[in-house]
């Protein structure tokens, strides 16, 4: 009898199928859940069964329980080509990677990118002269999977308005939400709508302001720019007139006020700068990017709401290891984890290198991280860097 020779490629495929039969699904998922997302995406492309297995809700949930790497989300607008580039930069020395490009972008600015549970939300906004028009396109992107979703236009169309776009995550429902607070020009009315990422729809909500608070206090001093942080299913918005914090509970859909720490109020009386709101170790943080004060004291003050229930603020002082000028005037943009805060300076660009500084709260020391784009996506002098923020790499579907 003639011996039949099986090609090596078919034999390898058969061995793989046999291994799939012998290894239980639970063990396979446990093994793959420990891999980086980049590797999982490659395995998804092997076959339809692999795609279904590694895209299942059970595997995605299991993968979310594993430790995940934190990277930087970077937006860069190319003025000459009218393109908005979205980039990703790991903090472990790997090159900057190009995620995607939005073509024919006539929008002049990108709002503060907000990240939650693996997803990043931002808006491209455009202003006209005067107060007669304001346009925005809202996007949600998963930088890890290179997927992007453009939110549909809200109903009614608020094109002649200004709005704050706030990103939230309701932990009990494992659901991302976008809250839009819109100030209608010339009518003096305020509209509040919520977009749910679970049923992909806008809905208008009618809520009462907190006791002693009037909607007139919600000043839109910088169009489209709203400083917000989501902690414990509550979206927090910094009010630029009083520096108090307006909280919106995604579970109850009610507003409430958190009074600003006394240190911030005293600081405001002698400063010409607005404070920033950042998240530090799952807590709300208020920081003043007052360059004059930093130059004088060679340090920066941060107030952290460590006891949320009892409204206890704790002041931390960050001392810079060298003068602010040498560091390129860095300012805090985000926290990597419970112990580290990212500082960045747009002026500290040398050639194709982006410099960020990581501050460790325990050791009270800085380290410098250089981000290089590599040969595949060299930085151009026509690029305007709109925003840099952190995000946690997760396989959250869009």
C-alpha positions as CSV (number, residue, x, y, z in Angstrom):
1,X,0.0,0.0,0.0
2,X,1.3,3.4,-1.0
3,X,2.1,5.6,2.0
4,X,0.2,8.9,1.9
5,X,2.3,12.0,2.8
6,X,0.4,14.8,4.5
7,X,1.8,18.3,3.8
8,X,3.3,19.9,6.9
9,X,0.9,22.8,6.8
10,X,-2.1,20.5,6.9
11,X,-0.5,18.4,9.6
12,X,0.2,21.4,11.7
13,X,-3.4,22.5,11.3
14,X,-4.6,19.1,12.4
15,X,-2.4,19.1,15.4
16,X,-3.8,22.5,16.4
17,X,-7.4,21.2,16.0
18,X,-6.5,18.2,18.2
19,X,-5.1,20.5,20.8
20,X,-8.3,22.5,20.7
21,X,-10.3,19.4,21.3
22,X,-8.1,18.2,24.2
23,X,-7.8,21.5,26.0
24,X,-11.0,22.7,27.8
25,X,-12.3,26.1,26.8
26,X,-12.0,27.4,30.3
27,X,-8.2,26.6,30.3
28,X,-7.8,28.1,26.8
29,X,-9.5,31.3,27.8
30,X,-7.4,31.5,31.0
31,X,-4.2,31.2,29.0
32,X,-5.1,33.7,26.4
33,X,-6.5,36.2,28.9
34,X,-2.9,36.7,30.2
35,X,-1.6,37.8,26.8
36,X,-1.3,41.4,25.7
37,X,-4.1,42.7,23.5
38,X,-1.8,43.0,20.5
39,X,-1.2,39.2,20.6
40,X,-4.9,38.5,21.1
41,X,-5.9,40.5,18.0
42,X,-3.4,38.5,15.9
43,X,-4.9,35.2,17.2
44,X,-8.4,36.5,16.4
45,X,-7.5,36.7,12.7
46,X,-6.5,33.0,12.5
47,X,-10.0,31.7,11.9
48,X,-13.7,32.3,12.6
49,X,-13.7,30.0,15.6
50,X,-10.8,31.8,17.1
51,X,-12.5,35.1,16.4
52,X,-15.7,34.0,18.1
53,X,-13.9,32.5,21.1
54,X,-11.6,35.5,21.7
55,X,-14.5,38.0,21.2
56,X,-17.0,36.4,23.5
57,X,-18.3,38.4,26.5
58,X,-17.0,35.8,28.9
59,X,-13.5,36.1,27.6
60,X,-13.6,39.9,27.5
61,X,-14.8,39.9,31.1
62,X,-12.0,37.5,32.2
63,X,-9.4,39.6,30.3
64,X,-10.6,42.7,32.1
65,X,-9.6,41.2,35.5
66,X,-6.0,40.8,34.5
67,X,-3.3,43.5,35.1
68,X,-3.2,45.9,32.1
69,X,-0.6,48.2,30.7
70,X,-1.2,52.0,30.8
71,X,-0.4,53.9,27.7
72,X,-0.7,57.5,26.4
73,X,-3.4,58.6,24.0
74,X,-2.2,61.5,21.8
75,X,-4.1,63.6,19.3
76,X,-2.2,65.6,16.6
77,X,-3.8,67.8,13.9
78,X,-1.9,68.2,10.6
79,X,-2.7,71.7,9.5
80,X,-1.3,71.2,6.0
81,X,-3.2,68.0,5.2
82,X,-6.4,68.7,7.2
83,X,-6.0,65.4,9.1
84,X,-6.5,64.5,12.7
85,X,-4.0,61.8,13.8
86,X,-4.7,59.6,16.8
87,X,-1.5,58.0,18.3
88,X,-0.7,55.7,21.1
89,X,2.5,55.7,23.2
90,X,3.4,53.0,25.8
91,X,5.4,54.2,28.8
92,X,7.8,51.3,28.6
93,X,10.0,52.7,25.8
94,X,8.3,51.2,22.8
95,X,7.8,53.5,19.8
96,X,4.7,55.7,19.3
97,X,2.2,53.9,17.1
98,X,-0.3,55.3,14.7
99,X,-3.9,54.3,15.6
100,X,-6.0,56.0,12.9
101,X,-6.5,59.2,10.9
102,X,-9.6,61.3,10.6
103,X,-9.5,62.8,7.1
104,X,-10.7,66.3,6.0
105,X,-10.9,67.7,9.5
106,X,-11.9,71.3,9.3
107,X,-12.5,71.5,13.1
108,X,-10.2,73.8,14.9
109,X,-9.8,72.1,18.3
110,X,-10.1,68.8,20.1
111,X,-11.7,68.9,23.5
112,X,-10.2,67.4,26.6
113,X,-10.0,63.6,25.9
114,X,-11.5,61.6,28.8
115,X,-10.7,58.0,29.4
116,X,-12.6,55.4,31.4
117,X,-12.3,51.6,31.5
118,X,-10.3,51.3,28.3
119,X,-12.3,53.8,26.2
120,X,-11.4,57.4,25.3
121,X,-14.0,60.0,24.5
122,X,-13.3,63.3,22.7
123,X,-15.0,65.9,20.6
124,X,-13.8,67.8,17.5
125,X,-15.2,71.3,17.8
126,X,-15.5,74.3,15.5
127,X,-16.4,77.9,16.4
128,X,-17.7,80.7,14.3
129,X,-17.2,84.4,14.9
130,X,-19.4,85.7,17.6
131,X,-21.9,83.5,19.4
132,X,-23.9,82.5,16.3
133,X,-22.7,79.0,15.7
134,X,-20.9,76.1,17.4
135,X,-20.4,72.6,16.0
136,X,-19.1,69.4,17.5
137,X,-18.5,65.8,16.5
138,X,-18.2,63.4,19.4
139,X,-16.1,60.2,19.1
140,X,-15.4,57.2,21.4
141,X,-12.3,55.2,20.6
142,X,-10.7,52.1,22.0
143,X,-7.0,52.7,21.3
144,X,-6.1,49.1,22.1
145,X,-8.3,47.5,19.4
146,X,-8.1,50.5,17.0
147,X,-11.9,50.8,16.9
148,X,-13.7,54.1,16.8
149,X,-17.3,55.1,17.0
150,X,-18.9,58.5,16.0
151,X,-21.9,59.4,18.1
152,X,-25.0,60.3,16.1
153,X,-26.3,63.9,16.2
154,X,-28.4,64.6,19.2
155,X,-32.1,65.4,18.8
156,X,-32.9,68.3,18.6
157,X,-29.9,69.6,16.8
158,X,-28.0,72.0,19.0
159,X,-25.7,73.5,16.3
160,X,-26.3,77.0,17.5
161,X,-25.1,76.3,21.0
162,X,-22.2,75.6,23.3
163,X,-21.8,72.4,25.2
164,X,-19.9,70.4,27.7
165,X,-19.3,66.8,26.8
166,X,-18.7,64.7,29.9
167,X,-17.6,61.0,29.9
168,X,-18.9,58.7,32.6
169,X,-18.9,55.0,33.5
170,X,-21.7,53.4,35.6
171,X,-20.0,50.6,37.4
172,X,-23.1,48.7,38.5
173,X,-24.3,48.3,34.9
174,X,-20.7,48.2,33.4
175,X,-21.9,50.9,31.0
176,X,-20.2,53.9,29.4
177,X,-22.3,57.1,29.1
178,X,-21.8,60.6,27.6
179,X,-23.5,63.5,29.3
180,X,-23.9,66.7,27.3
181,X,-24.9,70.0,29.0
182,X,-25.8,72.5,26.3
183,X,-26.3,76.2,26.5
184,X,-28.6,77.3,23.8
185,X,-27.5,80.7,22.3
186,X,-29.8,83.7,22.8
187,X,-32.6,81.6,24.3
188,X,-31.1,81.4,27.8
189,X,-32.1,77.7,28.2
190,X,-30.1,74.7,29.2
191,X,-30.5,71.2,27.8
192,X,-29.1,68.1,29.4
193,X,-28.9,64.8,27.5
194,X,-27.4,61.4,28.0
195,X,-26.0,59.0,25.4
196,X,-25.9,55.3,26.4
197,X,-23.2,53.1,24.9
198,X,-25.4,50.0,25.6
199,X,-28.5,51.0,23.5
200,X,-26.8,53.6,21.3
201,X,-29.4,56.4,21.8
202,X,-29.7,59.9,23.1
203,X,-32.4,60.8,25.7
204,X,-33.2,64.1,27.3
205,X,-33.4,64.3,31.1
206,X,-35.1,66.9,33.3
207,X,-33.2,67.4,36.6
208,X,-33.3,70.0,39.3
209,X,-30.2,71.9,40.3
210,X,-28.7,71.3,43.7
211,X,-30.1,73.4,46.6
212,X,-28.6,76.9,46.5
213,X,-27.2,76.4,43.0
214,X,-28.5,78.0,39.8
215,X,-27.8,76.9,36.3
216,X,-26.5,80.5,35.6
217,X,-23.5,79.6,37.7
218,X,-22.5,77.0,35.1
219,X,-20.3,79.4,33.2
220,X,-19.0,78.3,29.8
221,X,-15.9,80.5,30.0
222,X,-14.0,78.4,27.6
223,X,-16.2,77.1,24.8
224,X,-16.3,73.3,24.6
225,X,-13.7,72.9,27.3
226,X,-15.0,71.3,30.4
227,X,-12.8,69.9,33.1
228,X,-14.4,66.7,34.4
229,X,-13.4,63.5,36.2
230,X,-15.5,60.3,36.8
231,X,-15.1,58.6,40.1
232,X,-17.4,55.9,41.6
233,X,-20.1,56.3,38.9
234,X,-20.2,60.1,39.5
235,X,-19.1,62.6,36.8
236,X,-17.5,65.7,38.5
237,X,-17.4,69.1,36.7
238,X,-15.2,71.9,37.9
239,X,-17.0,75.2,38.1
240,X,-14.8,78.0,36.9
241,X,-16.5,80.8,38.8
242,X,-16.5,79.3,42.4
243,X,-14.1,76.4,41.9
244,X,-16.7,74.2,43.6
245,X,-17.3,70.8,42.0
246,X,-20.7,69.9,40.4
247,X,-21.3,66.1,40.7
248,X,-23.7,64.1,38.6
249,X,-24.6,60.6,39.8
250,X,-25.1,58.3,36.9
251,X,-27.1,55.9,39.0
252,X,-29.6,58.4,40.4
253,X,-29.3,61.0,37.7
254,X,-29.1,63.8,40.2
255,X,-26.7,66.7,40.7
256,X,-25.0,67.8,43.9
257,X,-22.2,70.2,45.0
258,X,-18.8,69.4,46.5
259,X,-17.3,72.5,48.1
260,X,-13.8,73.5,47.0
261,X,-11.0,73.0,49.5
262,X,-10.2,76.1,51.5
263,X,-6.6,76.0,50.1
264,X,-7.9,76.4,46.6
265,X,-10.1,79.3,47.5
266,X,-7.2,81.1,49.2
267,X,-5.0,80.2,46.3
268,X,-7.5,81.7,43.8
269,X,-7.4,85.1,45.5
270,X,-3.7,85.5,44.5
271,X,-3.6,83.7,41.2
272,X,-4.6,84.5,37.6
273,X,-4.8,80.8,36.6
274,X,-7.7,78.4,36.5
275,X,-7.3,75.1,38.4
276,X,-7.4,71.7,36.8
277,X,-9.3,68.6,37.8
278,X,-7.5,65.3,37.7
279,X,-8.0,61.8,39.0
280,X,-5.4,60.4,41.4
281,X,-5.6,56.9,42.7
282,X,-9.3,56.8,42.2
283,X,-9.8,60.2,44.0
284,X,-10.5,63.7,42.8
285,X,-7.6,66.0,42.6
286,X,-7.5,69.8,42.1
287,X,-4.2,71.4,40.9
288,X,-3.2,75.0,39.9
289,X,-0.9,75.2,36.9
290,X,0.4,78.6,38.1
291,X,3.7,79.0,36.4
292,X,4.6,82.1,38.4
293,X,4.1,80.2,41.7
294,X,6.0,77.2,40.5
295,X,8.9,79.3,39.4
296,X,9.0,81.1,42.8
297,X,8.5,78.0,44.9
298,X,9.9,75.4,42.5
299,X,6.9,73.3,43.5
300,X,3.2,72.6,42.8
301,X,0.3,72.1,45.1
302,X,-2.3,69.4,44.6
303,X,-5.5,68.9,46.8
304,X,-6.8,65.4,46.9
305,X,-10.3,64.4,48.1
306,X,-9.1,61.3,50.0
307,X,-12.3,60.9,52.1
308,X,-15.2,61.3,49.6
309,X,-18.0,60.7,52.1
310,X,-16.8,63.2,54.7
311,X,-15.4,65.6,52.2
312,X,-11.8,65.6,53.6
313,X,-9.2,67.2,51.3
314,X,-5.5,66.5,51.8
315,X,-2.9,68.9,50.3
316,X,0.2,67.4,48.6
317,X,3.3,69.4,47.5
318,X,5.3,68.3,44.5
319,X,8.8,69.6,44.4
320,X,10.5,69.8,41.0
321,X,14.1,68.5,40.9
322,X,15.3,71.3,38.6
323,X,14.0,74.6,37.4
324,X,10.7,74.8,35.6
325,X,12.4,76.2,32.5
326,X,14.7,73.2,32.2
327,X,11.7,70.8,32.5
328,X,10.0,72.7,29.7
329,X,7.1,74.1,31.8
330,X,5.4,70.7,32.5
331,X,1.9,70.4,33.8
332,X,0.0,67.4,35.2
333,X,-2.2,65.7,32.6
334,X,-3.2,62.4,34.3
335,X,-2.3,59.7,36.7
336,X,-0.8,56.3,35.6
337,X,-1.7,54.4,38.7
338,X,-2.1,55.0,42.4
339,X,1.5,56.2,42.8
340,X,2.4,58.0,39.5
341,X,1.4,61.3,37.9
342,X,2.2,62.1,34.2
343,X,3.6,65.6,33.5
344,X,3.9,66.9,29.9
345,X,5.2,70.0,28.1
346,X,4.3,70.9,24.5
347,X,7.4,73.1,24.4
348,X,9.7,70.2,25.2
349,X,9.9,68.7,21.7
350,X,13.3,67.9,20.2
351,X,13.3,66.5,16.7
352,X,11.1,63.3,16.7
353,X,11.2,62.9,20.4
354,X,8.3,63.7,22.9
355,X,9.3,64.0,26.5
356,X,7.0,63.2,29.4
357,X,7.9,63.2,33.1
358,X,6.5,60.7,35.6
359,X,6.3,61.7,39.2
360,X,6.2,58.9,41.9
361,X,4.1,60.0,44.9
362,X,5.8,57.5,47.2
363,X,9.4,58.2,46.4
364,X,8.7,61.9,45.5
365,X,11.0,61.5,42.5
366,X,10.7,62.3,38.8
367,X,11.8,60.1,35.9
368,X,11.9,61.2,32.2
369,X,10.4,59.1,29.5
370,X,11.2,59.7,25.8
371,X,8.6,58.8,23.3
372,X,9.9,58.2,19.7
373,X,7.5,57.7,16.8
374,X,9.9,55.6,14.7
375,X,10.3,55.6,10.9
376,X,6.6,54.5,10.2
377,X,5.1,57.8,11.5
378,X,7.6,60.6,11.8
379,X,6.4,63.7,13.5
380,X,5.9,66.8,11.4
381,X,6.4,70.4,12.2
382,X,2.9,71.1,10.9
383,X,1.5,69.0,13.7
384,X,-0.4,70.7,16.5
385,X,-0.7,68.4,19.5
386,X,-4.2,68.8,20.9
387,X,-4.2,66.5,23.9
388,X,-2.3,63.8,25.7
389,X,-4.0,61.6,28.3
390,X,-3.5,58.1,29.8
391,X,-5.7,55.1,29.1
392,X,-5.7,51.5,30.3
393,X,-5.4,48.8,27.6
394,X,-8.6,46.8,27.6
395,X,-10.7,44.8,25.1
396,X,-13.9,46.8,25.6
397,X,-16.1,46.4,22.5
398,X,-17.7,49.3,20.7
